[in-house]
Amino acid sequence: MRMSIGYKGKVTSLEIVLDRNGSEPLYRQIAEQIRRAIVDGRLPVGVQLPTVRELATKVGVTRLTVQNAYAELQSGGWIESTVGRGTFVSARAAVRPRWSAANGAATPAGVIGDILQMGAGAGVLSFASAAPDPHLFPETEFWAAFESERQRLREASSYGPAQGDAWLRVELAAHLAERGLPATPEELLVVAGVTQGVMLAAQALARPGDSILVEQPAYVGFLHQLRTLGLQPVTVPVEKEGPRLDVVEQMARTHRIRFFYTVPTFQNPTGYCMSLSHRRQLLALAEQFDFSIIEDDLYGWLAYDEEPPIPLKALDRTERVLYVSSFSKTLAPGLRLGVLAPPPALRDRLLGLRIAADLGSPLLLQRALAAFLHRGEFRRHLRRILPVYRERRNALLAALARAMPPGVQWTKPQGGLCCWLTLPRPAPVGEIPRLALQQGWAVAPGSVFWTNPEGERNLRLCFGGLTVDQVRCGVEVVAQVVRQQLKLTAAPVSPEEWLPLV
Ligand SMILES: Cc1ncc(COP(=O)(O)O)c(C=O)c1O
């Protein structure tokens, strides 16, 4: 069957040939031929596809068959349907995600850009981004919270206090208390995500050229920030219990350390959680060697097995912890709203830096979040999402155990969104993400989470945005690529050389 489709004054044609005796279901054959026409450019972005009824009649199949074909294309991001308007080739079909890390020369900023665009392309499912599932966003409840602020819209359309809306800070103080962190609204600063909170904290504590401690591996966004600020990273390996305290001590003896940036609870990229005794000992070292701690508690609410230890900030008796968290992993990264709880002596300096940066966060959004928290919606939302992420984490661990070749190890995260794989030998890890992407799967290469290129044996898999079936299917693909690559590389290194993280 061939049919003509008009688009922007031009006529393009869609040809569908079915093998009615083949084993491939008819809907799949239709979907695949439309997908190929999109990839080839025969069906450009924005072109309107025939209606279900039209196509079913022309091709000689039932409407259900065409509906299933369209549903498959839609779930892959190739097409979009709008009620009353029709079905169109999606703008996502034009995005061709690519790993710049595959050539081994990627900068943290380049990789962050890569990760952000991985979910934007059609036909790509992503283990690469440590993002929550947008399908779990509490749309109705958040919208109702937004609506409830309508009467005060005029007031909320002005500049707000740079420190953050007073009502939101009251709600944030109550929110942090649930995480075991006592704080008054006056002590808190609303920030544009952890990213901004960490940036302000680092600017307040250190100058270009200063040495700071950072976990290895570490969150790639912070590696980008420290480069931008001209800070000198001194690295501390991370183990199951937390960062190696003997190394912290040794480095603090030999360097003038300004601060230690740590993600103690369900770290990105490893998923590890620092034990309570480690937290206490780290604070004692900070006091002994007089350095500050920037505590990134972005994942602290996402605990799947048992409650994690209370934040370092809650144990801090000498006012040296700057605590930062946000709603990016529990609600939505697009909100760009978070909280910074510094020692009181630093508050004014941080406020000055915030005013210099952007004067403050959008007032309307802050009020909506305050209303959302005030109504108890955050707690209800957490109760809904935790079992979903727990099931996905379990599916990931079970699939890895089934599919990965011998010698591959991985962490067992008790919370958060990340799992860290260690291969038995340094396969060309940049190659694995590249090959997985060819099969429609994005996986972050481990090398980008190190300050030096040690990550040739690591991959990070984030499970938050994928259904259980997608997790299973993706692990099969990644395991197959890992198997192929390991075959191509030399003999295993001795187990003692493995990272002691699993
Ligand atoms: C450890 C860590 N810190 C900070 C961020 C960025 O957080 P936000 O969206 O709140 O700026 C991320 C995002 O992945 C992260 O994993």
The ligand as a Gaussian input file, in Angstrom:
#p B3LYP/6-31G(d) Opt

LIG

0 1
 C       24.396000      14.157000      44.075000
 C       23.655000      15.170000      43.277000
 N       23.706000      16.464000      43.639000
 C       23.057000      17.410000      42.937000
 C       22.315000      17.095000      41.816000
 C       21.571000      18.202000      41.107000
 O       20.474000      18.520000      41.937000
 P       19.477000      19.734000      41.674000
 O       18.561000      19.331000      40.568000
 O       18.749000      19.877000      42.973000
 O       20.286000      20.909000      41.336000
 C       22.246000      15.767000      41.383000
 C       21.508000      15.402000      40.183000
 O       21.617000      14.328000      39.656000
 C       22.924000      14.784000      42.146000
 O       22.876000      13.503000      41.812000

